[in-house]
């Protein structure tokens, strides 16, 4: 879009790239007059201020000159960093003079601004250029083939590049090479261009168009490739830009035909070699890619011709164009909106008719009522592709699985010329590992799970643990894999049966000091027991008589109750008299129910420190102990549960104790709840408790949790009948976090094994899908959808056609297509000319696409006798010389109804076998398929051919196996693109002859694919084919034909003769059909 404009009929020159701010110098153009017919001339300098929204450019200085100019350039010679304005302005005058101006003095307003001037040339100086490498060297061109090389340090005596070219003619363009400092090119309106070597002081090559209609108006060297340049033609009969390569100077390398009338000026961007500006008599300013010929941008201009166009050296997106209507416009190729420009024009118009009184009425005009704009916003689109200066020189991006993808656009060191299109851009994919300890511990866990060495793994964790609680956790986990786990749990809680037994059996030991119970020592209790035992023995040995008293006292009442068998009353009397032992003894004799009631009354009446424990032991009410015990005695409660609880209630009691510790206890007790959950085997509660007690943000803390969870789950699977895939919501979340961490470190397979398989949470399903695809697999329960007539894969080394095996009944048409296509996939011919002789007999209609002609015998049906035996086929002696075909036919009975498929008998190696579902109903036989070398196939059946439910065995001549290499991945796009183009042409073509040409081309391209498989094509040809594919993708078939011509003209005929004519036919037809 337009940024600025200057109303001057002038030549233009941008300040050098090192100059800031950016200036634009203008000099009055020679042989042009403005509307006032003024003959004065001036040299002006304008400043480009893009922060200013207006279209006007600020004029910094004006110098009245006595010369008009044909060419104006601003060279960087003698530029210094400290000066605001530097460099030198070089002007080509109309009288053969070359003038040097000091722009700093012009801006300062000095009168002496001319550094030097010489009028050595004959005629006007139309061509000027500064050497990029030696900025003190300036080349100039004028009439009579005059070319001078000026040294700005010694301006008095110019040099010549060599002897003048003959015949003498004007020099319209001159340009230094952008890569080699001693190469100079000049061009004349006759269309001839000459390349000079200043070291040899002679021309080294001359380039001219053979049709002699090329009137050269522009010359530019390729910014990157030293041997390439472009020439522009001013002739309306040949409005082209020719791209030449000096290595192939016989004809242009490429011709750009975007303009409809003669081209007046060109400019090649130094910042991006794919941007070439051109302006012509068709009033267009185009920005094209000279490598492809594609027009990338068309500037929105008016109907005036532009005679000069230049890129801004400092801002590569800015350009200026000088037009014949006396205006220099500054544009940007990055697009924008023209609404602001339109509104500024409207505002200028409104201000012109403001509060004025043009008619002398004494009253000002009312405000100008402008109609509201209903047109949509006018947006100027930028380039079709990003220019080089805003492309990323390097880039990096993380991808799934911890992959870091990086790229860099490194400039090649050598100049490859045409081969530049083959430059390979490398994309680096590296694995980033940031958590090495995490990965090492994860690998140890996986090894333990695979080898089932859980005990040794837990022992290693115990040895490595620093905290006591960590050691206890791993010790509890280890017990799960040992025998008599409850006893081991008791030992971990500090209760060993052997230690208690030793305390009881060793009187006077140190343990006895602390073993007081009910006011006495265990040792004293032992002596009392021994004394009572001795007394009992004494009583039993005496056998004295005793008195049965039935008096009215308590003893008498107890006696009466016992004599009458009333145990309940006797027990009540004993309890009333506080004779607890007698009550318990009598209750035992009275039965279980009486004993239970007596025990309850006893526990109510007797209160001591261990009464509630004894109550729980006797009544087996461990839930009461777990719910009511002091939480500081959680170990004792857990020990009691471990000792007495039944297996079916053990896990629930451990969970209950863990819940109390977690909800009622302090932070220390809350962590101890993990041990209760480990005993219970409750993985979900362990995850919740551990997450609450520990910091789970770091990968290593998550690794700690997963290690315990995985080991506990394995223990639960060994000891309890649980579903191994059952996972709670919290555990699934933690496992998915763990799998994400593993995937981020590159352990894709390990992440997939840890990911829960039985959950349908969306994030886990998505992660599983990504993990499977990262491994190159389809996720579980996802299968490729197959059409009913898909080709079935053939095992390697087996010849023959295999029809698809289908589940359930299918329509006859589907069966037919399935069998025919399956057969064709195996009998496919190659470009080597090897064919397999196949005889196909299939049921169903034969009117599908690409089907052989149908055999119509509807009008000739005859009744087939029951004992009809079909004659032997004429190929039978050839195909089966050692077997009787009729006997084979008799051994192959028709399949019964409902049979899934027809199984062909075992055939020798190299013969074809056809399998597939065959309905038992009679169907007509299909025609035979014969090789192309045989006679033309007939649409009628062979004489004597059988009719009816006859299935002939498919056999083939033994053929040699042909194994083809796969096409390299980077060249597979050639095959897919060419085949897709042929298919599009076939769909659009209506002429049978065109279709035959395309079918033949599709077959003959197999030779190209074979050369790609064998990698026998030269890099130049392969690069050209890839460029041809790009033009096909953009539907630019003319460009594709140009590339085709270049490949043929620059390559070996023997390499391309087999397939290049075929590609030309395909491209020509595609261009003709417009597909």
Secondary structure, 3 states (H helix, E strand, C coil): CEEEEECCCEEEEECCCCCCCCEEEEEEECCCCCCCCCCCEEEEEEECCCCCCCCECEEEEEEEECCCEEEEEEECCCCCCCCCCCCEEEEEECCCCEEEECHHHHHHCCCCCEEEEECCCCCCCCEEEECCCCCCEEEEECCCCCEEEEECCEEEEEECCCCCCCCCCCCCEEEECCCCCCEEEEECCCCCEEEEECCCCEEEEEECCCCCCCCEEEEEECCCCCCEEEEEECCHHHCCEEEEEHHHCCCCCEEECCCCCCEEEEEECCCCCCCEEEEECCCCEEEECCCCCCEEEECCCCCCCEEEEEECCCCCCEEEEEECCCEEEEEECCCEECHHHHHHHHHHHHHHCCCCCCCCCCCCCCCCCCCCCCCCCCEECCCCCCCHHHCCCEEEEEECCCEEEEEECCCCCCCCHHHHHHCCCCEEEEECCCCHHHHHHHHHHHHHHHHCCHHHHHHHHHHHCCCHHHHHHHHHHHHCCCCCHHHHHHHHCCCCHHHHHHHHHCCCCHHHHHCEECCEEHHHHHHHHHHHHHHHHHHHHHCCCCCCCCCCCHHHHHHHHHHCCCHHHHHHHHHHCCCHHHHHHHHHHHCHHHHHHHHHHHHHHCCCCCHHHHHHHHHCCHHHHHHHCCHHHHHHHHHHHHHHCCHHHHHHHHHHHHHHHHHHCCHHHHHHHHHHHHHHCCHHHHHHHHHHHCCCCCHHHHHHHHHHHHHHHHHHHHHCCCCCCCCCHHHHHHHHHHHHHHHHCCCHHHHHHHCCCCCCCHHHHHHHHHHHHHCCCCCCCCCCCCCCCCCCCCCCCCCCCCCCCCCCCCCHHHHHHHHHHHHHHHCCCCCCCCCCCECCCCCCCCCCCCCCCCCCCHHHCCCCCCCCCCCCCCCHHHHCCCCCHHHHHHCCCCCCCCCCCECCCCCCCCCCCCCECCCCCCCCCCCCECCCCCCCCCCCCCCCCCCCCCCCCCCCCCCCCCCCCCCCHHHHHHHHHHHHHHHHHHHHCCCHHHHHHHHHHHHHCHHHHHHHHHCCCCHHHHHHHHHHHHHHHCCCHHHHHHHHHHHHHHCCHHHHCCCHHHHHHHHHHHHHHCC
